[in-house]
Amino acid sequence: MTRRQLLQAGAVAGAGLLASPGLPAAAARAPASGKQSMFTEQLPTMDELGVLDVQAGGSKSLWVRNARHRFQEHMGLTDTLAYQEAGSTRTYLGPVIIARKGTPFELTVHNQAGRHPLAFAIDPELVPAGSNDAVRPRTSVHLHGGNVSVRSDGGPDQAFGPGASYTYHYGNNQDAAGLWYHDHALGITRLNVYAGLAGGYLLRDAPGGTGIDTGDGTHLPPPPYEVPLIIQDRMFNPDGSFAYPPNPELVSADGTLRPWAPEFFGDVATVNGKNWPNLDVARGKYRFRMFNGSNARFYDFRFLAGGTAVPFHQIGSDGGLLDAPVRLTRLVMGPGERADIVVDFAGLKAGARVILANSAPVPYPDGPKSVRQGGLPLPQIMQFTVLSEPGYTVPLPAQLRSEAVTKLGEWPVRATRSMALVEVANADDVPVMALLNNRMFDSPDITVVKSDTLEQWELINTTVDAHPIHLHFTQFQVLNRQKFDVDAYLEETDFIDPATGLVTPGRGSAVDVGPYLIGRPKAAPATEQGWKDTAVAMPGEVTRIRVPFGAAAAGGAPLAIGSSFKGEYVWHCHILEHEDNDMMQRYVIE
């Protein structure tokens, strides 16, 4: 039975693992986190998460340290990793960094981590030779969405161990946006982020400038009506420690089950480090800075009051504000994506309860939707309780930008590149890795682009899963998506070894998808008509993106990025299990 057939049959086991054909899905499932109460924890807001204010520039420091965190009152303490500023006792995640457009600052990160909270899940096949991450975990801090130099990118090869430190220079020469920072150490990104190494990074417009995202409440809800929502899924053992189940279908050289799994899906929703929290809200508008910080889970969000959808507006995407608010009743987010939304609670009665609900199956989009079918749904994320007091009631601006977003689809490109997404399985059709262009991360086949040029990348997804593809350094735009004949395309690439019938790493090359296209392209929706650094490539589709590799890539037209740099960056799938093995490639700007 193929993986596609397994998905269609609903035989998907816990933690993103596929049950063996003929084996009940439950037999391969990890133990559940146990019965926990919902909506009893109060959501930590911006002040409670902690703010590192760098709007005046200068230098700041963070320390990576071990901690013990309580996700819910009646749970045991969980061993975690956290980013702590001077004087902080934070036990999970990092502070919300608030920066100012055009004002640079330096961030020095000190690695003081001890034993890894997920040491049991480290896969020796994925980490650099000689590393000892179980007791001396490496770290590398990546500013996701940041227009930064190679030296400050925090790439997978820039990790440093305990006792060392590294200074990053963030120029903030880009549009105001909701960025985020997280660990990116080669081979253990999925475990370091899972343990707590992530945080929000809000870049504000300069006061008196042309942008409206100044944080002062003149146009958009300010704190306390501006609230980050770092949404993750986790799994716990009965004692409160993190669970990360091994792969029941892959055996390591020593005869044990391999720690790496194709995807991790937890059975507990956490927001800002609390399980299924509640937020008391005034009767007015709230600006929610939403971060999908999960390893692999997609979300299809709705706000439900008594089962009825509450409409909301999306005002920004990964790289900044949209031209105008977009009215929605649901929002799909892949791992690594951010959404800037405004929800108005003014029309609800005091005492009303609104649930942030999720209907996305896993794996997305064709995984089973129910537990009975073998799925791991996470239908409720958090709750909002409406108070009687009035809140922020300033109307949303009809236009969010003084200058409309430059439409890159109207500009000529220097090159169009075919970028294929492939899955590698063994003779039993069990996934063993995912690749870009059928090359391992250490492949010498490195894409070279010219600085200050515009290219079109065609993300050709030959797999059965959706992949959120992230490019470091830049902010791009999604043009459209179009279906294609996967089997015919794969045959043309020569990725498949005729002797085995299997995709074999290093074989063949990506080819033009044009002859295999089906139907007409579908334009990017209104929510993607802005700047993106992470785009979802749906299965059996080509996703076309226009990518500027420098601030002057569109003939001087304004872009989200304001700086041009040269050197080696990476692009990868932001499903962290895929990124670690081995769905990541280098590219060089020269």
N, C-alpha and C positions, 0 to 999 in steps of 0.2 A: 504494500500500500504506500503510495507516495505521500509526501508531506501535504500537498494540496488536498489529497483525498482525506487524509487524517483531519485536516482543518474542517473540511466540509462535513465530515462525519461527527465533528464535535469531540474528537478524542484528544483534547488538549489538556495536559495535566498541570498541576500547580507549578508556580514559579516559572511559567513560560516553557515548560518541558513537554515534549510530546510523549504520550504513552505508547508503548510498543504495540504493534498490531496484535489483537487478541488479548491484550492485558487491560483489565479495567482501569479507567483513567485514575480512579481513586488510589490504586496501588502505587502509582508513581508520584502521588501528591505529597507535598510537605505537610507536616502537622499545622493546623490552623493556629492563629495567634490566641485563640481562646475567646470566651465571651467577654466583651467589653461594653461599657455604657457609652452612649452617644450623646454629644452636645452638653456634656457636664463640665468640660474644660473651657475656660475663656480664652479666646484667641489673643495671643500676644500681638499688640499693635506696634506701630513704628517705634515709639519710645521704649516699649518693653523689649522689642528685639534689640534695641540699641542703635544709635546713629553715630557714624563717624563722619563728621562734617568737615569737608575739605574744600568748601566753596571759596575760601580765601587762598587756596594753594598751600605751599609749604611741604612738609614731610611728616608722614605718619608711619606707625608700625603696627603690625599684627603678629601674634604668636599662634602657631599651630600646637595645640596641647590636647592631651587626653582629658576626658571629663566623664562625669556620670550624670545622665539626664533622665528626668521623669516625664514621660510622654503623656501619662495619665495618672491621676491621683492614686488609684488603687493598684497600679502596676509597680513591679520592682524597678529599681534603677537600671538604666541601660548604659553600658560602656560606649562612649562616643568619642569623636574628635570634634574640635571646635576652633574657630578663629576668634582669638581674644585680643582686644586692644588693651592698652595700659590700664590697670585697675579693674579690668572686667573679670567676672566670674561666670561668664556665659558657658553653657554646657552643651550647646548644639547650634549649628549654623554659624554665621558671622554677623557682624553689624551691617546695617543698611548704610552703605557709603553714599553720601550726597555730595556731588561735585558740580562745578559750574562750567558751562561751555566757554572755551577759550582760556580757562585758568588751569594750567598744569599743576600736577603735584607728584610727589614721589612716595611710593609705598614700599617699605621694607618688611618682608615676611621672614620671621625666624621660625625654624622648624625645631620644636621641642617635644615632638611626639615620642611616645614610648611604644609599648606593645600595641599592635593593631587590633582594634575591637573585632575585626573580621579576619583575623590571621588564618583561621581554618578554611577560608574561602579563597585564599591566594592560590593561583594556578601557576606552578613553576614553568609551564610551557609558554607563558605569556610575558613574564617579566625578564628584564635584562639579566644576563649571566652575572653571577656574583652578588646580586642584590639580596638583601635579607629583610624584606618588608614586614615580616611577621613581628620582628622586634625593633627594627629601624626603618619605619615606613618613609619612602620618598614622597615629596610633594612638589607640585608645580602649579602656580596660580595663573589661571587664564581669565582675562577679562573678556567675556563672551560678548561679541558685538563691537569690541573696541577697535578703533582705527589707530593701531599702535605699531611701533617698530618691531622688527624680529626679536631684538634683544628683550623687549618687554612683553612679548606675546604670551609667554607661559605655555609654550608648546610641550609635547610629550617627552621630548629629549632634553628639556631644560629642568629636569627634576633635581632636587637636592635633598640630602639626608639630614637626620637629626644632628644638631650642633652647628649646622650651616644656616646662612641667611642669604636672601637675594633681594635686590632693590629694583622695582619696576617704575618706569617713568610713564605716566599717563598724561598725554597732552590735552585730552578732552576737546580736540579740534574736530568736532562732528556735531550733528544735530542732537538736540536734547532728546533723550530716550530712556527707556527702562532697560538697561543692560544688566548683566549679572556676572559674578565671579565665582569660579569653582575650580576644584582640583583637576589636573590634567596629566598626572604622572603615568608614564607608559606602562600598560599592563595591569594597573590597579585603579584606574579612574573610576570604574564602577563601584569599587569598594570604598575608596576615599570619599566620594560624594555621598554614598549610602551612609557612611559613618558620621557625616555632618559637615563636610567641607564645601559649603556653598553659601552665597549671600547676595542680596540685592545691591544694585549700583544705579542710583537715579541721577542722571545728568540733567541739570536745569539750564534753561535759557538765562542769558545775562539780563539783569534789570535794565529797562530802558531800551532794549534792543527790539528786533522785529519779531522775536518769538514770544508766544503767550505762555509757555510752560515755565514760569518763573517760580512757582511754588507759593506765591503770595495770596492766592485766592481770588485774584481779580477776575480771572476767566474760568478757572477750573478748580474743583474742590481741593483745598489745602489740608494739611494735617490739622486736626485729627480725622478729617473726612477723607484723607488719602491714606490708603492702607495696602501694604504689600501682602500678597497671598502666595507664599512659596508652597506649592502643592506637590506632595510626594506620596508614594505608597510604600509601606514597610511591612515587615513580618517579624513576629516576636516569639521567642520561646516562653514557656510558662513562668520562668523566673524573671522575665523582662528583658533578657538579652536579645540582641538581633539574631534572627534566623536568616540564612541564605542557603537554601537547599542545594545539594550537589546534583549533578546530571545523572539520572538513572540509566541513561543509554550510552554513555561514553565512559570507558575505563582507562585510567592512567597507566603508565608503565609499571607502577608498583602494585597494580591490581585493585586499587581503590577507585571509587567513583570519581570522575573528574569534577573539580570544583566549578569550572566554567559551564554555564548554561546559555542557550541561545538568547533568552530574555529572562528578566526577573519581573514577576508580578506579585506584589504584596497583597495581603487581605485586610490591611488597615490603612485608612486615609489619614494622613497627617498634613496639617497646615501650620506653617510657622513653628513646627516642632511640637504640636499638640495633636492628639488623636481626636478626630471628629469634633472640632471645637465649635463654640458658639460665639457670635459677636453681637452685642447689643448695639443697635443702630438708632439714631435719631430719624425723625420723619423728614428726610431730605435726600440730597444726592451724595453718593460716595464714589470716590475714584479708587478702583481696585487695580493695583499693579500686579497682574497675574503672571506667575512664573511656573511653567511645567518643569519641575525639578525631579521628576521620576526617572528611574533608570530606563524603562522601556514602555511604560503605559501611556497610551493616548487617552484623551478625555473628550467627551462630547457633552459640554456643559449646558445646563438650563437652570434658571432660577425659578423654583416652583413654590407658589403660595396656595396651599390647599389643593394641590394637583394642577393648578392653573399656571401657565408660563407667565412670568413677569418680564416684559420687554426691557431691554437695556441698549446702550449705545457703545460701540467700539470707537474709540477716538485715536488709537495708536497701535502700531505693530512693533516688531522687533527694533526697528531703527529710528522710530520717532512718530510724530503725529501724522495722521492721515489728513487729506485736504479738508474733509468734512466728516462729522459724526455719521456712523452707519448703524441704523436701527436693526437689532437682532432679537431673536428669541432663543438661539442656541449658538454655541461656539465650539469648534473643534480645535484642540491644541495637541501638537506632537511634542515629544521630549525636546527640551531646549528652547522651545518657542515662548515668546511673551506676548501678552495682550494687555492693552491699556483700555479699561472699560469704565463706564459710568452707569451706576444703577440708582434709580430714584425710588426711595421708599416713602415719599410724601403721600402717595395715594393709598397707602395701606393703613389699616386701623392699628392703634396701639395694642400691643399684645400679639399681633400677627407674627407668624413664624414662616420664614422663607428658607427652603432647602436648596443648597447648591448641589444639584443632581448630576449624575454622569451616566450615560447610556452606551459608551463606547465598548465594543467587545475587545477581547485580547486573545491572540495577537490581532492587531488592527489591520484591515477592516473586516476580515472574514472569520474571526475566531468565534467559538460558541458563546452564546449570550447568557446561558444559564448554568448554574452549578450542576444541575442534573445532567447536562450535556457534556460536562467536563470543563466548563469555563471558570474563570475567576473574576466575575463582575465586581465592581465597586460602585454601587448605585448612589450612595450618599457620601458627600465630602465634608460639608459643614452646614451650620445653621445660622441664620440671622434672626434675632428677635427685635421687633419694632417697639421702640419706646414711645411715650407720649410727647416728649419734648421736640420742638421744631429743630431742624438742622439747616444745612447749606441749601439755599433755594435759588441761587443765581442761575439764570437760564444758560444752557450750553450755547457757545457761539455757533453760528451757522457755518462759519469758515474757521478752520483751526490753524491755518498757515497764512502768513502775509504773501508768500510766494508759493504757487502750486508746486507739487512734487514734479520734478523733471521726468518726463516719460521717456525712459530709455529705449522703448520699442520704436521710437521715431528717429533714433540715431543709428548711423552705420556702425557695423562691428568689424573689428580687425580679423577675427577668426571665429569660426563655429566649431565647437568640439563635441564629439560623441563620448559621453561618460557613462559606462555601463555599470549597473549594480547587479551583483550576482551572489548566489548562495552556493556553497560547496558542501556536498553531502558525501558520506561514505557509502560502501556497497550495500548497507542496510537502509539507505536513504535517511540516515540520521544526520542532521546539520552539524558540521564540525567547524565552520567559520563562514563569514561573509566578506566579500571583497569588492573593491572598486576597480573597474577595468580588468578584473581577474588577476590582479597583482597584489602580492603581500606588501606590508608596510615598508619592509627593507628593500623593495625592488629598486633597481637602478633606473627604471623607466619613470622619470620624473617630468611632469608637465612644466614647461617653461613659457611664461607670458611676458609681454613687454609692459614696462611701467607706463602709466597714464594712457592705457588703451582700454577699449571696451570690447568684451567678447560675449558670445552667446554659448552657454553650456547647455547641452541637452542631456538631462539625467534620465537614462533609459533603464527602467526598473524591470528586470527579468524575474524577480522573485515574487512570492505570494504575500509578502508583507509590505506595509507602508514604511518608508524610511525617511526620517527628518535629516536632510543633508545640510550641514553647516560648513561655511567657508570662513576661515580666519581672515582678519585684516579689513574686510570690506563690508559694505551694505549693498545688496543687489535688488533686482526686481523680478518678480514672477510674471512671465508673459502669458503662458497658456499651458494646457495639458492635452494630450491626445493618446488614444489607444493604439496599440500595435500588436502584430502577430509575434508573440514571444518565442514560440518554438522555431518558427522560420528564421527569426533574427538570431537566436542562439546558434542555429546550424551554420549561419553565415560567418559568425565570429570565430569559429574553430576553438571555442573555449572547451568544448566537449571532446574527450578522448574517445575515438571510435572503438578502441579495444575494450574499454570499460563502460562506455555510455555515461561517464561522469564528468562534471565540470572539474577541470584539473588546473590548479593555480599555475600561472605563468604561461599557459597556452594562449594562442590567438591574440586578437586585438578587437577593441570596440570598432564597429563600423557604422556608417551612416544608416540611421533608422528609416530614412525616407521611403525606400521600396516596401516597407513592411507596415506602414501606417494604415490605420483603420478609421474611417469617418473623418469628421472635421475637428479641428482643435477647439477646445473650450477655454474661453478667456478666464484669466484669474478673477476671482470674486472681488467685490468691493473691499473686503477686509484685507486683501493682499495688494491693493492698489497704492502701496506705499513702500517703505524700505524694509528689506528683510535680510537677515543673516542666516536663517534656517528655513528651508522650504521642504514641505512634505512631498515626496515622490511616491505616488500611489502605484500599486502593483499593476503590471501590464500596461503602464502608461509612460510616455516621455513627458517630462516636466521641463519646460524651456525657461531659462533664467538669463537675464542680461546682467553681466558682472563688470563693474568698473574696477580696474586695477590701479587706481590712483585718482587724485582729486581733479586732474585735468582730462579725465577719460572721455568726457562728453563735450569737448570743444569749449570748455569754460562755463558750461551751464552748471548751475548749483547742484551739488550732490549731497548725500548724507554725510559723506566722509570729506574731511578738509585737508588731509595730508597724504603724501605719496612716499612710500618706503620701498626699498629693494631688499631681497633676501628670500630665505626659505620659510614658507608657511605650510599649513596642512589644511586639508578638507576631509570631512568624514561624516559618517552616520552618527547621529546623536543618541541613538539607542546605545547605552554605554557598554552593554555586553557585546554589541557589534563593533563598536569603536576599539575595544580592547583586543578583538580577535576577528578580523584584522582589517576592518572596513574603514581604513584611513590611508590617505596617500599624501605625499609631499607635493607642493608646487612651488616654483621659484619665480619671483618677479625680478626681471633684470633690465 
